[in-house]
Every structure is written in structure tokens, then in C-alpha cells.
């Protein structure tokens, strides 16, 4: 048995990621269906960018070595297709943004920068050679790697794919995820609940958190109320899903037999309990080829640990090359106290480089208002008794990005 109070939050995250096997299953999808998926192989440029040397401005294209007075011999619009033609010394062309620059011309001057302009002639000042000319292949050349394997597909990535005429991409297949809760008193939000019953917050909150980060999950329902039934229930689930996420029933109470049911199904625990406030009754492990998370029953700590531990693990399972939460440095606005013997995950509000713990870090793990009124999370290693005003703290915004290196927790 793993001792409940021995593992830190950072160690728990490390264990999850170290024991995560990256997916090798791929499929091809249309780019409209690729958002938030992870590229399964390097994408190479199929054409140069720009595809041809073109003008970055409306103006006049000329050879830099010519005189400052130039004869205008032609007008070229964006999209014009033409055979290259001879341009004599001290001649230029009127050219529009995006139009192909004729062979032999190397500089473009904007119309407004000219000393004088007539229909047939311009006079120009000194200008740097190559100005306002976008050279063929200067951004990238055909065959260059544009998007690396494991990159999350964003609207910006899709723009790059469209730029290359790519409409189908190979992505990693994400794991099938089951979400369950424990507790006979739980009701779904469309059911009626009396005073002795509560709504199944955790399953729906976790499902939406996963969906926000690009993962689909099935809410299976409530875990059976006996050990034997739970063992059989989990036995069936592990043949259908790659990840099982449960909430509640994992502490050491008499009625909390979920952990034993997992063990009877072959679970190899990575940890059982984290030395963190809130979120102590948390477990993770491998059951055959299924990754298992057992989160706390209290909704606030369940959500926080899903954000801090489950999301990075799912990203790595799905082939992402960036799965660590990126941090933001902020100035702490008010003193608040913590238990120096524990790690802490602390909700708060971040704005304009400053951060403040919600209600001075005085709230309960069964509350939801701290979540609603916070936009970030501070993860604090044990050892400190007070976080002082003006101190620089490391926080993870809920609207976070992900990096390839682990951030350093506050110490």
C-alpha cells in the first residue's frame, strides 16, 4: 500500500507523465475536423512561400541601380499572368500589392514615397535595395518542415495548411474516456433531487473541462454500491475504454471500496493520495492498458486535479509534443497563510501582471464559487508558511497554453 501522505503534487504529475504510453494509432481527417487534434507526422511544404517574388506594397518596381527618374512602361495587378518582358534601363512598372515582380527588378517604392508621379514618369528618393519585395521562398521553401509531429492543430495551423493546398491531415487518435462518480445520493441535473440528495457535479464538470481541451468523454453513470458489482462493472469498462476517470470513493472510509475494486481488476497504482490541499484523496494507476484516475469527491478539488493532472496526461497520451502547463509570473497582491507541511493548489484572479488568492485562500473544497470567481491556479510546494504581498508567484491561467518543459512550482 502506498502511504497517503508521502507524494507531492509535482511527483504525482511526473509519475503520470512518465508512465504514459503515447498513442501510435493514426487516422486521416478533413481540416475542418482537425481543430484541437495533434498532427501525427511532420507536414512539409508542398510549394514555396511566397510562391513567386511579389510586391508588398502598391507602388513602382524598378532596378535599384537605375537613375532616380524612371519611365513607367506597364501596370501589373495582383493575379496578372504574363510572360517576362524586357525592361530597359531607367524604366519601371506600376505594381499592386501581391503582384508578381518582373524578372530583373529588385525594389519597390510605395506611391506615397515618390517625389513626383505622372502617368508616364516618376521621380524617387534614395531607398534601400530590396525594399517592399517579398522574395520567392523567403518564408519557407518547398520540402521544408512546416508543422512538426505532435503539434496541436489551431486555426493558425489550418491557415498554414490551406496556404499549401492541404485539406486532409494525419492525426493521432485520442483515447476513449469514461467518466464515473460514486455515491447513491447523486442525481443528474435533469432529475429531481430532494434534500438528502445532491447533483452529480463532478462528472459533468470534468466532461466539459475535457471538452474544452479537445477531448471527448462518455459519462457512464454511478458506480455500483457493492464491491462485487463494482469489480464486474470495472471489468467491463476496461475492455471498452482507454482512460477511466472516477470521482469519490477513493479515501479509506468503510464504504469507499473503489480502490479495492480497481486492484482486483489488475490495477498497478502509481500513487494513492497526494500531499496537497485541496485534493488529497487522489489516485492514478495503470490497469492492463487502461490509465485510471480516481479524483476526490469534492467538486472543487476534483476539478483542480483534473486540470492539473488529467489534462497534461491526456495530451501526452494523445501524441502531443507539448503537455506541460505554461506558467505566468505575477506579483502577489495580498499576504495569505498556508500550511508549510503540504503542497497547495490555490485559486485566484490574475490581471495585468498581478495575482490575488481568492478570499485570502479561505474557502472549502466543496465550494464552486471560488472556481467561478478565479481565472488561474497557483501550485505551491510545501515549506512556506506565508506568501507575502509583492512576492513574485508562478501561476497557471485556466486559459493556459502548453509547453515542452515542466514549469517550476513555487517553492
N, C-alpha and C positions, 0 to 999 in steps of 0.2 A: 504494500500500500504506500502510495506517495503521500508524504506529510503535507497537510493543507497549507501550512504557513511558511513553507521554505522557498517557494519560487516567486521571483519578481515579475512585474508586468513585462519588462523588456526580455527576460528569459522566456516567458511564455510565448511572446511573439517570435523570438528566434527559433524556439522548438517547433512552432507551427510551420515556419518557412523552411527550416532545414529538413523537415520530414514530408514536404510537399513534393509529389511527383508531377512534373509538368506534363501536360497533355501532348499527345503526338497525333491525335485524330484531327483531320482537316476536312474542310468542305469548301466548295466554291459558291459565292453568293453575288448577287447583283449589288452594285454600290449603294443603292437606296436601302438595302437591308444590312449594310455593313457597319452602321454607326455604333460605336462603343464596343465593337469586336476587336480582336487582335490579329494583326497580319501574321500569316503562318510561314511566309517566306519573303526574302528580300524582293522588293519591287524595283526593277531597273528602268531607266529612261528608255523609251522606245523612239524618242526623237530629241533633237537639240532644243534647248530653251535659252533664248528665243530660237525659233526655227529658222529665222533669217535675220540678217542685220537690218535694224529698223530705227526709225526716228522716235525719240522720247518726247518730242515737242512739235507743235505747229511752228514751222519756220522755213529756213532755207538750208539745203545741204550743199556743201562745197568742198573743194580740196584745200586743206589748210595752208598749203604753200603758195596759193594764188594771191593776187592782189586784194586790196580791201574794197575795190569797186568791181562788182560782178554783174554779168548779164544773165537775166532769168530766161531760160530756154524751154522750161517744161514745168507742168504742175503734176504732182503724184499724190494720189489719195490712198488712204488705207484700203487694202483689198485689191488695189490695181495689180493686174498681172501683165508684165511686159518683158520683152526681150531687152537685155542690156544694150545700151546705146553709147556712142562716143560723146563725151562731154569735153569740149575744148578748154584750153587754158583760160582762166578768168570767167568761166561760165558756172552757173549754179542752177538748182531746181527748187521750185517752191514745193514743200513737202508737208504732209499732215502726220499727226501722231499715229504711230503704228505702221506707217507705210514703209515699204522696203527701200532702203538707201541704195541708189545705183552704184555699181562697181566703180571703184576709183575715187569715190567721195568719202571723206572721213570725219567730217564735223558738221554739226547742225547748230545754227544760231536761231533763237526764237525771234519772231517777228518784232516783238516789242523791244528787243535789244539792238536792233539795227539803227544806224544813224539816219538813214533815209531809205524809203521804199517807194518805187513806182511799179507800174505793171511790167516794165521791161528791165529794170536795173535796181540794184540795192547797193548801199554803202554800209560797211560793217566795221566795228571797232576790233581791237585785238581780243581774241578768245582762245581758250586752251584747246589744243588739238584733241579731237575725240569727244568733245563736249556733246551731250544730248544724243549720243549714238549708242544704241544697245546692240552689242556685237552678237553674232550667231554663236550660240552655245556658251555665252558668258556666265549664265546661271548654272547650267549643267549640260553635259554632253551626252549624246546617245550612248547607252551602256553604263552610265554612272548609277550607283545605288541611290535611289530617291528615298525609299522608306525601308527601314530595317525591320527584320523579323521581330515580332513581339511588340511592335508599336500599336498603341491604341488608335483606332480609326476615329477621327474627329471630322467636323465639317471642313476644316482646313486641309486635312489629308485627302478628303474626297475631291476638293478643288484641284489638288495636285494630280490625282488620278484622272480626272476629266481632262486636265491640261494635256495628258498623254494619250487621250482616247481610250483609256482603260475603263471598262464598265463592269467587269467581273474580277473578283479578287479571292484568293485563297485565305481562309481564316481558320483559327483553331476552334474546335467545337467546345463550347463551355460545358462544365459539369451539370448534371441533373441534380437539383437540390430539393430536398424535402424539409419542411418546417413543421414542427410539432410542439405542443405545450402539454404540461402536466397540470392536473387539478380538476376534480369532478365539479368544482364550483364555477368553472369557466363557461361563458356563453359567447357566441359570436355576436357581432354588433346588430345583426338583423333579427336576433332573438330577444325575447323579453327576459330581463334579469330582475329577481327580487332582491331584497336587502341582504340576503345571505349569499348572493352570487355576484360575480364580477365578470367584466367583459375580457375577452382574450386579446389583450392589448399587444402582447409580445409577438405573436405570430404575424399579425397584420403590420405592425411597425417594422419588423425585421424584413418581411417581404417587400415593403415599399423602400426600405433602405437599400436592399439588394437591387431592386429595380432601378433605383436612382443611379446606381453604379454599373448598370448594364447587365445584371444577372436576373434570370427568371427562376422562380421557385414555386413549388406547389405547397399549399397549406393542407396538410393531411388531416389534421384534427387534434383530438385529445388522446394522450397515451392511456391505455387501459389501466384499470385500478387495481390489478393484482400483478405479482411478479411473473407468474406463469404466462398470463395473457400478454404481458409486455415483452417477454422473451420471444414469443411467437410472432408478435407484431413487428418487432425489430428484425427478426429473421427474414420476414417477407420483404420489408423495406430495403434491406441491404442488397437484394437482388435487382432492385429497380432504380436505385439512386446512387450517385457518386459522392454526394455530401448529405449528411443528415444533421440538422440543427434543431436542438430541443431547448426549451427554457423551463426552469424549475425542476424540482425533484432530484437534484444532484448533491445536496448537502447531506449531512449524516443523521437526519431525522429518521424516526422509525418507519414513516410512510414513504420515505424517499428511496425507492428500490431501483430507480432507473440505472444508476451506475452498475449495480449488480447484474441487471438485465443485459447491459452492454458487455460486461465481462463474460457472461455466459454465451454471448454471440461472437466471442473471439477478440474482443477489443484489447489492443495494446495501448494503454494510456501514455500520453506524453507528459501530462501533468493533471493533477486533480486538486484544484484550489490555487489561487493566486494571492500573494500577499499585497493586496491592493484594496483601496477604499474609493468608491464602492466597487462591487463586482467580485468579491472573494470566492463565492461558490461557482467556479467556472472550471470546466474540464475539456480537454481535447485529446483525441487519440485516433488510431487507425484500426479499423475493423475490416479484416480482409483487405479489399482495395477501396474501402469507403472511408472518407475523412469525416470524423464526428466532432461536433461542437455541442457541449451542454452548457448553456448560458444560465445566469441567475434568473430567478422567478420575478424579482422586482423589475418593473419596466425600464426605469432609468438606467440601472446598471446593466441590464440585458442589452439595451440599445447601445450604450457606450462600448461594451466589449465586442458587440457585433461590428461596430465602426472601427475599433482599434485593432481587433484580432482577425475577425472573419473576412472583412473586405480585402486586406492585403493577401491573405491566404488564397482566397478565391481568384484573385488576379494572377497569382503565380500558378495556381492550378490550371488557369486558362491560357497560359502561354505568354503572359505579359512580361516584358523585359523591365518594367518599372512597377514596383508594387509596394514600395515604402512610402508612407505619408510624408509629403514635404512639410517642412516647418516654416513658421514665420517668427521673427524676433520682434518682441513688443515690450513696451515699458509698462510695468505693473502699476496700477493707479492707487491701490489701497493695500495696507497691511492685512494679512489674514494668517490664521494659525492652522497648522496641520499636525498630524501625529507623526513624529520622526521615525517611528518603528515600522511604518508602512509606506508603500508606494501610493500615489493618489492620481486619480483622473478627475480633473476639476473643470467644471463647465464655466464659461464666461463669455463676455462680449468683447470683440476685437473691432477697433475702428481707428483709422488714421495713425497706425503705429502704436496705439495704446490698448491695454487689455485690463479688464476688471473681472474678478471672480464673481459669479452670480451670488448675490446676497451674502457676500463675505465668506463663501464656502459653508454656508449654514443651510442645508436642505437635506431631505431624506431620499433614499434610493427608490422609494415607491412613488415619488412625485413625477409629474410630467411638466409642470410649469418651468422648472429650470432648463429643460430641453428646448421648450418653445421660445424662451427668452434668452437663449445663448446661441452663438454662431461659431463657437470654437471650443477646443478642448486642450487643456494643459495637462501633460503627463509628467508627473514629478516622482523622481526616485526618492527612496527613504533617506533620512539623515538630517533633514531640516525641520525646524520647529515653527519657523515663521518665514513667510515670504513678504519682503519689505516693499513699501512704496518706493518707486523709482528703480527697482531692480529689473534687469532685463530677463525676460522669461521666454521660453520656447513654446509656441502653441501650434496646434493643428486646426486650421479652419475647417468647418464642415464642408465648405465648397473647396475642397483641397485638390491639389494636383499630386502626382506620384512620381517618385524618383527611383534611381537605380541603387542608391546607397541609403543605408539606415541613418535616420537623424539621431542626434544625441539628445537623450532625455535630459530634462532639468535635474541637476544634482545639487 
